[in-house]
Amino acid sequence: MTQDIQAQAAQAAEILIREAAPKPGSLCVVGCSTSEVGGKMIGSASSEEIAAALWAGLTPVLEKAGVFLAVQGCEHINRSLCVSRACMERYGLTEVMVRPWLHAGGAFATHAFAHTEDAVMVEDLKGLAHLGMDIGGTLIGMHLRPVAVPIHTPLREIGEARVVMARTRPRYVGGPRARYE
């Protein structure tokens, strides 16, 4: 099962990168319920094995694209996020004192904290994420830039969890004489 999850996660990340076409240094937020991936209700069956499979599928693709990864924790840590210190500094994010664990933050955030180089937890992303992936209904929208555009794909699930991906674009401004690309 975990090999399938890893392959699905890699496929989802490849679709996200292809469709969003982020510039190096862009910020990608991922929220994930390993319980949902395993076919259970969110928050009821956190799985370290599923978290490791997801991480193994997602991170090589995101690293190759040169994007910063922010992993959202659950509501028990106020949806704070695990990022690298370099990401925190580049985006001017606010560090908070919390360390995710299986029952407060979730398995995926816990795994991210253990496997991110110079990991820190931040309060929020200030609505600066350029792209994102929500695996299992974790509600990442608060971290995305204001105009989120859904990415429609035949890949609709990772494991048993629904996956929703988005990219962002600048707002259209102007009136009847404005031109857009």
C-alpha positions in Angstrom: 0.0 0.0 0.0 2.7 2.5 0.9 4.4 2.0 -2.5 1.2 3.0 -4.2 0.8 6.0 -2.0 4.4 7.1 -2.7 3.8 6.7 -6.5 0.5 8.6 -6.3 2.1 11.4 -4.2 4.9 11.7 -6.8 2.4 11.8 -9.6 0.4 14.5 -7.8 3.5 16.6 -7.2 4.5 16.3 -10.9 1.0 17.5 -12.0 1.1 20.4 -9.5 4.6 21.5 -10.7 3.7 21.1 -14.4 0.4 23.0 -14.1 1.5 25.7 -11.7 4.9 26.3 -13.3 6.4 27.8 -10.2 9.6 29.9 -10.3 12.4 28.6 -8.1 12.0 29.9 -4.6 8.2 29.8 -4.8 6.3 28.6 -1.7 4.3 25.4 -1.8 1.9 24.5 1.0 0.9 20.9 1.6 -1.7 19.8 4.2 -2.3 16.1 4.7 -4.4 13.8 6.8 -2.6 10.4 6.9 -5.8 9.1 8.5 -7.8 10.0 5.4 -5.1 8.5 3.1 -5.5 5.3 5.0 -9.3 5.3 4.6 -10.2 6.5 8.1 -11.7 9.8 9.4 -9.4 12.8 9.7 -7.5 12.8 13.0 -8.5 9.3 14.0 -5.6 7.0 12.7 -2.4 9.0 12.1 0.2 6.8 10.3 3.9 7.3 10.4 4.3 4.8 7.5 1.9 6.7 5.3 3.6 10.0 6.2 7.0 8.5 5.1 5.5 7.3 1.8 4.0 10.7 1.1 7.2 12.5 1.9 9.2 10.1 -0.3 6.9 10.8 -3.2 6.4 14.6 -2.8 9.8 16.0 -1.8 12.0 14.9 -4.7 9.7 16.5 -7.2 9.3 19.7 -5.2 13.1 19.9 -4.5 13.8 19.4 -8.2 11.5 22.3 -9.0 13.4 24.5 -6.4 10.3 25.4 -4.4 10.1 25.8 -0.6 7.8 23.3 1.1 5.6 24.3 4.0 3.8 21.4 5.7 0.7 22.4 7.6 0.0 20.9 11.0 -3.5 20.2 12.3 -5.8 22.5 14.2 -4.4 21.2 17.5 -1.3 23.4 16.8 -3.4 26.1 15.1 -2.4 24.9 11.6 1.1 26.2 12.2 3.6 25.0 9.5 6.9 23.2 9.3 9.4 25.0 7.0 13.1 25.4 6.6 14.8 28.3 8.4 15.8 29.5 4.9 12.1 29.6 3.9 11.1 31.4 7.1 13.8 34.1 6.6 13.1 34.6 2.9 9.3 35.1 3.4 9.6 37.0 6.8 7.5 34.4 8.6 7.1 34.3 12.4 8.6 31.3 14.3 6.5 29.7 17.0 7.4 27.4 19.8 5.7 24.0 19.1 6.9 20.7 17.9 4.3 18.5 16.0 3.8 15.0 17.1 1.4 12.2 16.1 -1.6 13.5 18.1 -1.1 17.3 17.8 0.1 18.3 14.4 -0.3 15.0 12.7 2.0 12.3 11.2 2.9 14.2 8.1 3.9 17.4 9.9 5.8 15.3 12.4 7.7 13.6 9.6 8.3 16.9 7.9 9.8 18.4 11.1 12.1 15.4 11.5 13.2 15.4 7.8 13.4 19.1 6.9 16.9 20.6 7.0 17.0 23.2 9.8 13.3 22.8 10.5 11.3 25.5 12.3 7.6 25.9 12.9 5.9 29.1 11.8 2.6 30.7 12.7 1.2 31.0 9.2 2.3 31.8 5.6 0.7 35.3 5.6 -1.2 34.2 2.5 2.0 34.0 0.5 1.9 30.4 -0.9 2.1 30.3 -4.7 0.7 26.7 -5.0 -0.6 24.0 -2.8 -2.0 20.5 -2.3 -4.6 19.5 0.2 -4.7 15.7 0.8 -7.7 14.7 2.8 -9.6 17.9 3.4 -7.1 19.7 5.7 -8.1 23.3 4.5 -4.9 25.0 3.2 -6.7 27.9 1.5 -5.8 30.4 4.2 -2.1 30.0 3.3 -2.5 30.6 -0.5 -2.3 34.0 -2.3 -5.6 35.7 -2.8 -6.5 34.4 -6.3 -6.3 30.6 -6.1 -7.0 28.6 -9.3 -7.9 24.9 -9.0 -5.9 22.4 -10.9 -8.2 19.9 -12.5 -6.7 16.5 -13.0 -7.8 12.9 -13.4 -5.8 12.1 -10.2 -8.4 12.7 -7.6 -7.1 10.6 -4.7 -4.0 9.6 -2.9 -4.7 6.4 -1.1 -8.3 6.9 0.1 -8.0 10.6 0.5 -9.4 13.2 -1.9 -6.6 15.5 -3.2 -7.2 19.1 -4.3 -4.4 21.2 -5.9 -4.2 24.9 -6.7 -2.0 27.5 -8.2 -2.3 31.2 -7.7 -2.2 34.1 -10.0 -2.0 37.9 -9.6 -5.4 39.7 -9.3 -6.8 41.3 -12.4 -7.1 45.1 -11.9 -8.3 47.9 -14.1 -11.3 48.8 -16.0 -12.6 48.6 -19.6 -9.2 49.8 -21.1 -7.0 47.4 -19.1 -5.2 44.6 -21.0 -4.1 41.3 -19.6 -1.7 38.6 -20.8 
